[in-house]
Amino acid sequence: MYRVFEALDELSGIVEEARGVPMTAGCVVPRGDVLELIDDIKDAIPGELDDAQDVLDARDSMLREAKEHAESAVSGANAEADSVLSHARSEADRLLADAKSQADRMVAEARQHSERMVTEAREEASRLSSAAKRDYEAATTRAKAEADRLLENGNISYENAVQEGIKEQQRLVSATEVVQAANAEATRLVDAAHAEADRLRGECDIYVDNKLAQFEEYLNGTLRSVNRGRHQLRTAAGTHDYVQH
């Protein structure tokens, strides 16, 4: 750009300092110098076009980076949400299975204990004489009552363990709120990324438009200067030929 303005200044200086042609508005300028300056201007213009293309390429790169950042944020949030939900489900299933296993074990132990007591009572009753029948019946009744009590306690423990397992499962599954929060954060990041991309796109468009407007103004000014120079050259050449005749 500097060389273009420098050449235009030199061209203006040549025209301003040129010897005027009497009785006309024309002047006599050195053709070779003027043509050389015009060639310098033509050589410098493609460089300015390259600068404008660089600005457009930079805008495309910024938009592409913003899109990649948004996609990466969404992908990361989805992966984290899936991981949290999977862990919560696995933990809930494990706790429920442990509770059921413990309850089953307690019920089985209670049944074995009651059956053992009944068997022992029957064996003791058979060993005793008929006079001890009442004691046998009493022992059997007590054994049955104890067995019923133990079985009832086992069932209660089983139900409590199952209820606690279900509550723990619900608590862990409620961790899916983390998933919802992650989705909300992902949505916010996407919206922010889109907004940032729109802002950058707008700034790039304004910047490019300003640069192109400046370049257009510069080209128009250059074209006017060149046209004036050519017109002056043609006018000076025609007048010179007329004076020579």
Legacy VTK file of the C-alpha trace (Angstrom):
# vtk DataFile Version 3.0
C-alpha trace
ASCII
DATASET POLYDATA
POINTS 245 float
0.000 0.000 0.000
2.890 2.335 0.821
4.394 1.969 -2.636
1.034 2.704 -4.285
0.606 5.980 -2.404
4.242 6.845 -2.955
3.863 6.293 -6.718
0.673 8.348 -6.770
2.419 11.166 -4.909
5.290 11.064 -7.401
2.824 11.035 -10.295
0.977 14.015 -8.829
4.300 15.822 -8.312
5.286 15.240 -11.950
1.953 16.566 -13.202
2.008 19.573 -10.860
5.601 20.489 -11.751
5.256 19.789 -15.475
5.752 22.637 -17.930
2.414 23.970 -19.055
1.402 24.248 -22.711
0.551 27.825 -23.641
-3.077 28.622 -24.333
-4.210 25.237 -22.902
-4.764 23.510 -19.577
-2.362 20.752 -20.613
1.231 20.205 -19.678
4.268 18.330 -20.940
5.321 15.380 -18.743
8.091 12.813 -19.193
6.287 9.866 -20.742
8.782 7.255 -19.517
8.644 8.364 -15.877
4.856 8.467 -15.867
4.525 5.034 -17.455
7.035 3.607 -14.965
5.002 4.944 -12.035
1.826 3.506 -13.531
3.526 0.105 -13.799
4.584 0.347 -10.124
0.969 0.981 -9.160
-0.220 -2.011 -11.182
2.408 -4.241 -9.549
1.419 -3.156 -6.015
-2.328 -3.717 -6.432
-2.239 -7.599 -6.363
-0.574 -7.474 -2.957
-3.556 -5.595 -1.553
-5.875 -8.218 -3.042
-3.867 -10.920 -1.250
-4.288 -9.037 2.044
-8.058 -8.970 1.529
-8.076 -12.733 0.860
-6.041 -13.290 4.042
-8.728 -11.452 6.003
-11.435 -13.694 4.515
-9.409 -16.836 5.296
-8.911 -15.686 8.906
-12.662 -15.214 9.301
-13.371 -18.761 8.038
-10.766 -20.193 10.433
-12.317 -18.415 13.435
-15.799 -19.694 12.542
-14.503 -23.245 12.106
-12.727 -23.171 15.501
-15.892 -21.899 17.225
-17.946 -24.734 15.703
-15.389 -27.374 16.744
-15.343 -25.998 20.310
-19.161 -26.193 20.535
-19.242 -29.774 19.217
-16.496 -30.815 21.662
-18.388 -29.289 24.620
-21.629 -31.095 23.688
-19.829 -34.428 23.192
-18.043 -34.149 26.553
-21.250 -33.282 28.429
-23.136 -36.215 26.859
-20.336 -38.659 27.696
-20.211 -37.485 31.322
-24.002 -37.745 31.658
-24.014 -41.314 30.290
-21.216 -42.308 32.668
-23.004 -40.894 35.742
-26.302 -42.587 34.848
-24.623 -45.951 34.188
-22.748 -45.809 37.510
-25.938 -44.918 39.421
-27.850 -47.829 37.907
-25.032 -50.308 38.573
-24.697 -49.177 42.213
-28.471 -49.405 42.774
-28.622 -52.925 41.301
-25.693 -54.031 43.460
-27.209 -52.700 46.679
-30.585 -54.264 45.931
-28.957 -57.642 45.195
-26.942 -57.454 48.453
-30.062 -56.619 50.465
-32.030 -59.495 48.940
-29.168 -61.934 49.525
-28.846 -60.888 53.174
-32.602 -61.170 53.737
-32.715 -64.628 52.147
-29.830 -65.754 54.351
-31.545 -64.499 57.512
-34.830 -66.243 56.632
-33.003 -69.506 55.867
-31.124 -69.352 59.164
-34.362 -68.704 61.068
-36.050 -71.672 59.415
-33.106 -73.953 60.132
-33.040 -72.843 63.755
-36.771 -73.405 64.213
-36.651 -76.810 62.549
-33.722 -77.809 64.736
-35.565 -76.766 67.880
-38.708 -78.688 66.866
-36.624 -81.769 66.102
-34.818 -81.527 69.407
-38.107 -81.101 71.233
-39.604 -84.154 69.575
-36.535 -86.214 70.384
-36.664 -85.082 73.990
-40.378 -85.879 74.212
-39.834 -89.378 72.829
-37.149 -90.004 75.402
-39.282 -88.871 78.304
-41.951 -91.001 79.767
-45.621 -90.442 79.288
-45.601 -88.503 82.539
-43.540 -85.858 80.815
-46.025 -85.460 77.952
-47.184 -82.140 79.287
-43.599 -80.932 79.354
-43.223 -82.152 75.810
-46.284 -80.276 74.651
-45.129 -77.188 76.497
-41.663 -77.435 74.966
-43.186 -78.029 71.551
-45.440 -75.026 71.965
-42.529 -72.883 73.061
-40.406 -74.148 70.205
-43.173 -73.417 67.717
-43.711 -69.967 69.199
-39.987 -69.292 69.082
-39.861 -70.574 65.523
-42.788 -68.342 64.548
-41.143 -65.400 66.260
-37.831 -65.990 64.535
-39.549 -66.494 61.199
-41.546 -63.306 61.686
-38.380 -61.428 62.625
-36.682 -62.871 59.566
-39.543 -61.719 57.359
-39.485 -58.283 58.962
-35.735 -58.055 58.459
-36.189 -59.167 54.868
-38.836 -56.515 54.221
-36.718 -53.842 55.910
-33.673 -54.812 53.883
-35.683 -54.765 50.657
-37.200 -51.373 51.508
-33.782 -49.958 52.340
-32.437 -51.354 49.079
-35.300 -49.749 47.141
-34.767 -46.415 48.922
-31.049 -46.554 48.165
-31.818 -47.402 44.545
-34.181 -44.428 44.304
-31.569 -42.198 45.908
-28.898 -43.306 43.473
-31.206 -43.080 40.494
-32.055 -39.562 41.619
-28.448 -38.852 40.716
-29.815 -38.567 37.200
-30.379 -34.971 38.238
-26.670 -34.710 37.555
-27.447 -35.875 34.027
-30.084 -33.183 33.697
-27.651 -30.606 35.032
-25.017 -31.861 32.594
-27.493 -31.587 29.716
-28.417 -28.084 30.831
-24.722 -27.144 31.007
-24.167 -28.689 27.572
-27.085 -26.667 26.185
-25.686 -23.519 27.781
-22.236 -24.180 26.317
-23.728 -24.786 22.866
-25.774 -21.592 23.077
-22.732 -19.653 24.282
-20.619 -21.139 21.498
-23.253 -20.225 18.901
-23.505 -16.708 20.324
-19.713 -16.340 20.283
-19.593 -17.675 16.731
-22.293 -15.197 15.664
-20.434 -12.360 17.353
-17.135 -13.313 15.735
-18.857 -13.724 12.381
-20.392 -10.269 12.722
-17.083 -8.697 13.714
-15.298 -10.450 10.855
-17.927 -9.339 8.355
-17.679 -5.743 9.558
-13.876 -5.864 9.474
-13.806 -7.384 5.990
-16.428 -4.940 4.726
-14.424 -1.988 6.069
-11.235 -3.310 4.505
-12.924 -3.908 1.167
-14.536 -0.462 1.315
-11.134 1.122 1.943
-9.646 -0.932 -0.850
-12.509 0.054 -3.173
-12.000 3.725 -2.333
-8.281 3.344 -2.894
-8.816 1.593 -6.258
-11.303 4.234 -7.356
-8.842 6.977 -6.394
-6.045 5.187 -8.196
-8.191 4.708 -11.286
-9.137 8.379 -11.295
-5.485 9.384 -10.947
-4.464 7.052 -13.758
-7.263 8.315 -15.992
-6.283 11.914 -15.292
-2.659 11.093 -16.061
-3.574 9.377 -19.320
-5.885 12.203 -20.266
-3.175 14.729 -19.555
-0.697 12.670 -21.566
-3.059 12.475 -24.518
-3.871 16.178 -24.253
-0.212 17.111 -23.978
0.742 14.837 -26.876
-2.017 16.262 -29.113
-1.078 19.828 -28.303
2.588 19.103 -28.868
1.882 17.657 -32.277
-0.267 20.669 -33.126
2.457 23.099 -32.060
5.098 21.241 -34.084
3.026 21.625 -37.242
LINES 1 246
245 0 1 2 3 4 5 6 7 8 9 10 11 12 13 14 15 16 17 18 19 20 21 22 23 24 25 26 27 28 29 30 31 32 33 34 35 36 37 38 39 40 41 42 43 44 45 46 47 48 49 50 51 52 53 54 55 56 57 58 59 60 61 62 63 64 65 66 67 68 69 70 71 72 73 74 75 76 77 78 79 80 81 82 83 84 85 86 87 88 89 90 91 92 93 94 95 96 97 98 99 100 101 102 103 104 105 106 107 108 109 110 111 112 113 114 115 116 117 118 119 120 121 122 123 124 125 126 127 128 129 130 131 132 133 134 135 136 137 138 139 140 141 142 143 144 145 146 147 148 149 150 151 152 153 154 155 156 157 158 159 160 161 162 163 164 165 166 167 168 169 170 171 172 173 174 175 176 177 178 179 180 181 182 183 184 185 186 187 188 189 190 191 192 193 194 195 196 197 198 199 200 201 202 203 204 205 206 207 208 209 210 211 212 213 214 215 216 217 218 219 220 221 222 223 224 225 226 227 228 229 230 231 232 233 234 235 236 237 238 239 240 241 242 243 244
